[in-house]
Amino acid sequence: MIRIILIDDHAVVRTGYRRLLSAEPDFEVVGEAANASEANALVQKLQPDVALVDLSLKGSSGLETIRSILARHSGLRILVLSMHDSHGHITQALKCGAHGYLTKHSEPEEVIAGIRSVVTGARVFSSDIAHLVGSEPADGNPVIQSLTPREFEVLRLLVHGESAHDIASSMHLSPKTVMNYLTLIRQKLDADNDFKLMHLAARLGMVEFGAVAAV
């Protein structure tokens, strides 16, 4: 029996996946979590085989969640199931220890097959992003890949409209630490203002260009 936990901040999404996966004779959904603290407690208590993890969690980072639950259970297999399909998100998830990455456009059969595959030790990618794995970003600029997962998460929150204070609260950091991260990010990406950061993020698929243009 493959024991699974679901980590997603939308209860309706977790319910849908629970129904889908519980119909499989060799799957057992043993728990659900909406944020990092709930996920950490579940992993320590239940020691599941697989965690399905969304990257956009309210009040916490999916990337940081992956790192923290693996620190508590190194044998856990992580399968990301996210709306984000950019090269940067995929690369950062793998840096944090994810064993596979599926988008939420994946067919139910692909999710089921992905869970069975990661349990065997295989790496899994949904068909709509497989061509991005191991490639450079579409604009040929690999610089963003030099960001650490935490720097990437700070940038992701910034380009989605979060203030430095909000980012600090979300990531449980001090505002000064967030400002230091932003300074490092600007240096690494050669962007001396937030407008340039947003357009770079848009070109790399981290945010819809239309949303950036409207800022």
Short mmCIF file of the C-alpha atoms (twelve columns), coordinates in Angstrom:
data_MODEL
# 
_entry.id   MODEL 
# 
loop_
_atom_site.group_PDB 
_atom_site.id 
_atom_site.type_symbol 
_atom_site.label_atom_id 
_atom_site.label_alt_id 
_atom_site.label_comp_id 
_atom_site.label_asym_id 
_atom_site.label_seq_id 
_atom_site.Cartn_x 
_atom_site.Cartn_y 
_atom_site.Cartn_z 
_atom_site.pdbx_PDB_model_num 
ATOM 1   C CA . MET A 1   0.000   0.000  0.000   1 
ATOM 2   C CA . ILE A 2   1.343   3.451  -0.967  1 
ATOM 3   C CA . ARG A 3   0.654   5.927  1.850   1 
ATOM 4   C CA . ILE A 4   0.107   9.486  0.586   1 
ATOM 5   C CA . ILE A 5   -0.295  12.923 2.144   1 
ATOM 6   C CA . LEU A 6   -1.782  15.923 0.313   1 
ATOM 7   C CA . ILE A 7   -0.273  19.387 0.853   1 
ATOM 8   C CA . ASP A 8   -2.394  22.122 -0.708  1 
ATOM 9   C CA . ASP A 9   -4.010  25.189 0.837   1 
ATOM 10  C CA . HIS A 10  -7.322  24.699 -0.977  1 
ATOM 11  C CA . ALA A 11  -9.603  22.230 0.780   1 
ATOM 12  C CA . VAL A 12  -11.659 21.603 -2.369  1 
ATOM 13  C CA . VAL A 13  -8.491  20.635 -4.267  1 
ATOM 14  C CA . ARG A 14  -7.425  18.232 -1.525  1 
ATOM 15  C CA . THR A 15  -10.900 16.696 -1.501  1 
ATOM 16  C CA . GLY A 16  -10.756 16.127 -5.242  1 
ATOM 17  C CA . TYR A 17  -7.377  14.437 -5.088  1 
ATOM 18  C CA . ARG A 18  -8.394  12.366 -2.073  1 
ATOM 19  C CA . ARG A 19  -11.390 11.003 -3.982  1 
ATOM 20  C CA . LEU A 20  -9.304  10.312 -7.061  1 
ATOM 21  C CA . LEU A 21  -6.460  8.556  -5.246  1 
ATOM 22  C CA . SER A 22  -8.587  6.658  -2.724  1 
ATOM 23  C CA . ALA A 23  -10.267 4.855  -5.619  1 
ATOM 24  C CA . GLU A 24  -6.948  3.110  -6.387  1 
ATOM 25  C CA . PRO A 25  -6.598  -0.230 -4.560  1 
ATOM 26  C CA . ASP A 26  -2.914  0.309  -3.752  1 
ATOM 27  C CA . PHE A 27  -3.247  3.938  -2.536  1 
ATOM 28  C CA . GLU A 28  -4.143  5.220  0.926   1 
ATOM 29  C CA . VAL A 29  -4.440  8.957  1.584   1 
ATOM 30  C CA . VAL A 30  -3.403  9.137  5.218   1 
ATOM 31  C CA . GLY A 31  -3.458  12.895 5.787   1 
ATOM 32  C CA . GLU A 32  -3.905  16.416 4.478   1 
ATOM 33  C CA . ALA A 33  -2.112  19.678 5.229   1 
ATOM 34  C CA . ALA A 34  -2.769  23.277 4.240   1 
ATOM 35  C CA . ASN A 35  0.590   24.775 5.223   1 
ATOM 36  C CA . ALA A 36  4.161   23.970 6.202   1 
ATOM 37  C CA . SER A 37  3.583   23.530 9.935   1 
ATOM 38  C CA . GLU A 38  0.710   21.090 9.361   1 
ATOM 39  C CA . ALA A 39  2.807   19.226 6.775   1 
ATOM 40  C CA . ASN A 40  5.781   18.915 9.136   1 
ATOM 41  C CA . ALA A 41  3.584   17.534 11.908  1 
ATOM 42  C CA . LEU A 42  1.950   15.029 9.531   1 
ATOM 43  C CA . VAL A 43  5.245   13.764 8.185   1 
ATOM 44  C CA . GLN A 44  6.689   13.227 11.646  1 
ATOM 45  C CA . LYS A 45  3.574   11.458 12.875  1 
ATOM 46  C CA . LEU A 46  2.632   9.334  9.853   1 
ATOM 47  C CA . GLN A 47  5.905   8.713  7.957   1 
ATOM 48  C CA . PRO A 48  4.120   8.522  4.561   1 
ATOM 49  C CA . ASP A 49  5.621   7.215  1.328   1 
ATOM 50  C CA . VAL A 50  4.662   10.099 -0.967  1 
ATOM 51  C CA . ALA A 51  3.716   13.748 -0.523  1 
ATOM 52  C CA . LEU A 52  1.804   15.610 -3.220  1 
ATOM 53  C CA . VAL A 53  2.872   19.230 -2.760  1 
ATOM 54  C CA . ASP A 54  1.545   22.476 -4.210  1 
ATOM 55  C CA . LEU A 55  4.091   25.307 -4.461  1 
ATOM 56  C CA . SER A 56  1.663   28.130 -3.631  1 
ATOM 57  C CA . LEU A 57  0.711   27.755 0.023   1 
ATOM 58  C CA . LYS A 58  -0.859  30.557 2.038   1 
ATOM 59  C CA . GLY A 59  1.466   31.779 4.740   1 
ATOM 60  C CA . SER A 60  4.327   29.509 3.696   1 
ATOM 61  C CA . SER A 61  6.448   28.578 0.727   1 
ATOM 62  C CA . GLY A 62  5.948   25.270 -1.021  1 
ATOM 63  C CA . LEU A 63  9.671   25.208 -1.752  1 
ATOM 64  C CA . GLU A 64  10.559  25.688 1.901   1 
ATOM 65  C CA . THR A 65  7.938   23.099 2.831   1 
ATOM 66  C CA . ILE A 66  9.631   20.518 0.619   1 
ATOM 67  C CA . ARG A 67  12.966  21.172 2.304   1 
ATOM 68  C CA . SER A 68  11.529  21.020 5.817   1 
ATOM 69  C CA . ILE A 69  9.528   17.806 5.390   1 
ATOM 70  C CA . LEU A 70  12.492  16.059 3.757   1 
ATOM 71  C CA . ALA A 71  14.620  17.080 6.734   1 
ATOM 72  C CA . ARG A 72  12.139  15.223 8.937   1 
ATOM 73  C CA . HIS A 73  11.704  12.187 6.683   1 
ATOM 74  C CA . SER A 74  14.532  11.781 4.159   1 
ATOM 75  C CA . GLY A 75  12.930  8.712  2.597   1 
ATOM 76  C CA . LEU A 76  9.790   10.621 1.634   1 
ATOM 77  C CA . ARG A 77  9.154   10.905 -2.109  1 
ATOM 78  C CA . ILE A 78  7.999   14.372 -3.199  1 
ATOM 79  C CA . LEU A 79  5.753   14.880 -6.203  1 
ATOM 80  C CA . VAL A 80  4.972   18.529 -6.934  1 
ATOM 81  C CA . LEU A 81  1.525   19.203 -8.353  1 
ATOM 82  C CA . SER A 82  1.383   22.892 -9.244  1 
ATOM 83  C CA . MET A 83  -0.248  25.482 -11.477 1 
ATOM 84  C CA . HIS A 84  3.236   26.907 -12.173 1 
ATOM 85  C CA . ASP A 85  4.881   25.568 -15.329 1 
ATOM 86  C CA . SER A 86  7.953   27.811 -15.700 1 
ATOM 87  C CA . HIS A 87  11.523  26.574 -16.024 1 
ATOM 88  C CA . GLY A 88  12.442  28.437 -12.830 1 
ATOM 89  C CA . HIS A 89  9.762   26.803 -10.689 1 
ATOM 90  C CA . ILE A 90  10.703  23.337 -11.918 1 
ATOM 91  C CA . THR A 91  14.429  23.883 -11.336 1 
ATOM 92  C CA . GLN A 92  13.927  25.302 -7.852  1 
ATOM 93  C CA . ALA A 93  11.616  22.461 -6.838  1 
ATOM 94  C CA . LEU A 94  14.233  19.930 -7.924  1 
ATOM 95  C CA . LYS A 95  16.927  21.868 -6.031  1 
ATOM 96  C CA . CYS A 96  14.807  21.523 -2.895  1 
ATOM 97  C CA . GLY A 97  14.595  17.758 -3.321  1 
ATOM 98  C CA . ALA A 98  11.422  17.094 -5.327  1 
ATOM 99  C CA . HIS A 99  11.432  13.789 -7.210  1 
ATOM 100 C CA . GLY A 100 8.849   14.764 -9.799  1 
ATOM 101 C CA . TYR A 101 6.858   17.714 -11.098 1 
ATOM 102 C CA . LEU A 102 3.363   17.616 -12.564 1 
ATOM 103 C CA . THR A 103 1.243   20.588 -13.524 1 
ATOM 104 C CA . LYS A 104 -2.410  20.860 -12.573 1 
ATOM 105 C CA . HIS A 105 -3.222  20.465 -16.261 1 
ATOM 106 C CA . SER A 106 -2.193  16.814 -15.932 1 
ATOM 107 C CA . GLU A 107 -4.794  14.149 -16.592 1 
ATOM 108 C CA . PRO A 108 -5.861  12.082 -13.550 1 
ATOM 109 C CA . GLU A 109 -4.175  9.008  -15.029 1 
ATOM 110 C CA . GLU A 110 -0.885  10.931 -15.232 1 
ATOM 111 C CA . VAL A 111 -1.069  11.832 -11.545 1 
ATOM 112 C CA . ILE A 112 -1.789  8.230  -10.559 1 
ATOM 113 C CA . ALA A 113 1.040   6.913  -12.731 1 
ATOM 114 C CA . GLY A 114 3.369   9.604  -11.390 1 
ATOM 115 C CA . ILE A 115 2.832   8.543  -7.801  1 
ATOM 116 C CA . ARG A 116 3.575   4.920  -8.610  1 
ATOM 117 C CA . SER A 117 6.699   5.936  -10.541 1 
ATOM 118 C CA . VAL A 118 8.273   8.156  -7.874  1 
ATOM 119 C CA . VAL A 119 7.817   5.384  -5.316  1 
ATOM 120 C CA . THR A 120 10.046  3.160  -7.458  1 
ATOM 121 C CA . GLY A 121 12.764  5.827  -7.493  1 
ATOM 122 C CA . ALA A 122 12.003  7.297  -10.912 1 
ATOM 123 C CA . ARG A 123 11.823  11.006 -11.701 1 
ATOM 124 C CA . VAL A 124 8.507   12.087 -13.160 1 
ATOM 125 C CA . PHE A 125 7.495   15.103 -15.238 1 
ATOM 126 C CA . SER A 126 4.153   15.812 -16.855 1 
ATOM 127 C CA . SER A 127 4.060   15.784 -20.634 1 
ATOM 128 C CA . ASP A 128 3.476   19.543 -20.905 1 
ATOM 129 C CA . ILE A 129 6.763   20.440 -19.147 1 
ATOM 130 C CA . ALA A 130 9.032   17.494 -19.969 1 
ATOM 131 C CA . HIS A 131 10.744  19.511 -22.704 1 
ATOM 132 C CA . LEU A 132 11.842  22.124 -20.136 1 
ATOM 133 C CA . VAL A 133 13.710  19.713 -17.898 1 
ATOM 134 C CA . GLY A 134 17.448  20.111 -18.382 1 
ATOM 135 C CA . SER A 135 16.981  22.974 -20.845 1 
ATOM 136 C CA . GLU A 136 17.804  26.640 -20.460 1 
ATOM 137 C CA . PRO A 137 15.032  29.214 -20.043 1 
ATOM 138 C CA . ALA A 138 13.315  30.254 -23.240 1 
ATOM 139 C CA . ASP A 139 15.152  33.569 -23.473 1 
ATOM 140 C CA . GLY A 140 18.520  31.835 -23.150 1 
ATOM 141 C CA . ASN A 141 19.338  33.623 -19.878 1 
ATOM 142 C CA . PRO A 142 20.363  31.089 -17.220 1 
ATOM 143 C CA . VAL A 143 21.157  33.741 -14.590 1 
ATOM 144 C CA . ILE A 144 17.927  33.247 -12.653 1 
ATOM 145 C CA . GLN A 145 18.941  29.643 -12.046 1 
ATOM 146 C CA . SER A 146 21.747  30.973 -9.822  1 
ATOM 147 C CA . LEU A 147 19.173  31.990 -7.229  1 
ATOM 148 C CA . THR A 148 18.800  29.829 -4.165  1 
ATOM 149 C CA . PRO A 149 15.312  28.405 -3.504  1 
ATOM 150 C CA . ARG A 150 14.749  31.023 -0.782  1 
ATOM 151 C CA . GLU A 151 15.846  33.875 -3.062  1 
ATOM 152 C CA . PHE A 152 13.592  32.519 -5.794  1 
ATOM 153 C CA . GLU A 153 10.649  32.453 -3.393  1 
ATOM 154 C CA . VAL A 154 11.286  36.062 -2.306  1 
ATOM 155 C CA . LEU A 155 11.342  37.085 -5.972  1 
ATOM 156 C CA . ARG A 156 8.181   35.106 -6.725  1 
ATOM 157 C CA . LEU A 157 6.293   36.839 -3.930  1 
ATOM 158 C CA . LEU A 158 7.625   40.254 -4.933  1 
ATOM 159 C CA . VAL A 159 6.529   39.967 -8.564  1 
ATOM 160 C CA . HIS A 160 3.094   38.856 -7.419  1 
ATOM 161 C CA . GLY A 161 2.629   42.142 -5.583  1 
ATOM 162 C CA . GLU A 162 3.745   41.326 -2.029  1 
ATOM 163 C CA . SER A 163 5.530   44.032 -0.048  1 
ATOM 164 C CA . ALA A 164 8.787   43.351 1.771   1 
ATOM 165 C CA . HIS A 165 6.838   43.347 5.061   1 
ATOM 166 C CA . ASP A 166 4.307   40.838 3.685   1 
ATOM 167 C CA . ILE A 167 7.090   38.621 2.340   1 
ATOM 168 C CA . ALA A 168 8.792   38.688 5.735   1 
ATOM 169 C CA . SER A 169 5.581   37.656 7.464   1 
ATOM 170 C CA . SER A 170 4.827   34.919 4.932   1 
ATOM 171 C CA . MET A 171 8.325   33.416 5.096   1 
ATOM 172 C CA . HIS A 172 8.819   33.962 8.856   1 
ATOM 173 C CA . LEU A 173 11.788  36.262 8.276   1 
ATOM 174 C CA . SER A 174 12.614  39.744 9.482   1 
ATOM 175 C CA . PRO A 175 11.958  42.645 7.067   1 
ATOM 176 C CA . LYS A 176 15.690  43.418 7.172   1 
ATOM 177 C CA . THR A 177 16.505  39.868 6.043   1 
ATOM 178 C CA . VAL A 178 14.040  40.165 3.165   1 
ATOM 179 C CA . MET A 179 15.635  43.462 2.103   1 
ATOM 180 C CA . ASN A 180 19.047  41.776 2.161   1 
ATOM 181 C CA . TYR A 181 17.679  38.976 -0.039  1 
ATOM 182 C CA . LEU A 182 16.251  41.533 -2.467  1 
ATOM 183 C CA . THR A 183 19.641  43.234 -2.698  1 
ATOM 184 C CA . LEU A 184 21.323  39.910 -3.509  1 
ATOM 185 C CA . ILE A 185 18.634  39.058 -6.069  1 
ATOM 186 C CA . ARG A 186 19.060  42.398 -7.866  1 
ATOM 187 C CA . GLN A 187 22.824  41.901 -7.955  1 
ATOM 188 C CA . LYS A 188 22.582  38.357 -9.318  1 
ATOM 189 C CA . LEU A 189 20.027  39.317 -11.966 1 
ATOM 190 C CA . ASP A 190 21.656  42.646 -12.829 1 
ATOM 191 C CA . ALA A 191 18.373  44.454 -12.202 1 
ATOM 192 C CA . ASP A 192 18.654  47.750 -10.349 1 
ATOM 193 C CA . ASN A 193 14.921  48.252 -9.769  1 
ATOM 194 C CA . ASP A 194 11.747  46.249 -9.215  1 
ATOM 195 C CA . PHE A 195 10.369  47.087 -12.666 1 
ATOM 196 C CA . LYS A 196 13.296  45.298 -14.312 1 
ATOM 197 C CA . LEU A 197 12.878  42.379 -11.934 1 
ATOM 198 C CA . MET A 198 9.205   42.051 -12.849 1 
ATOM 199 C CA . HIS A 199 9.857   42.072 -16.582 1 
ATOM 200 C CA . LEU A 200 12.642  39.516 -16.213 1 
ATOM 201 C CA . ALA A 201 10.299  37.324 -14.175 1 
ATOM 202 C CA . ALA A 202 7.611   37.716 -16.848 1 
ATOM 203 C CA . ARG A 203 9.994   36.647 -19.633 1 
ATOM 204 C CA . LEU A 204 10.872  33.566 -17.597 1 
ATOM 205 C CA . GLY A 205 7.250   32.599 -17.031 1 
ATOM 206 C CA . MET A 206 7.103   33.382 -13.311 1 
ATOM 207 C CA . VAL A 207 4.176   35.754 -13.777 1 
ATOM 208 C CA . GLU A 208 1.799   36.657 -16.566 1 
ATOM 209 C CA . PHE A 209 3.222   39.506 -18.651 1 
ATOM 210 C CA . GLY A 210 -0.166  41.213 -18.799 1 
ATOM 211 C CA . ALA A 211 -0.237  41.413 -15.028 1 
ATOM 212 C CA . VAL A 212 3.231   42.978 -14.997 1 
ATOM 213 C CA . ALA A 213 2.328   45.465 -17.722 1 
ATOM 214 C CA . ALA A 214 -0.650  46.586 -15.664 1 
ATOM 215 C CA . VAL A 215 1.491   47.420 -12.612 1 
# 
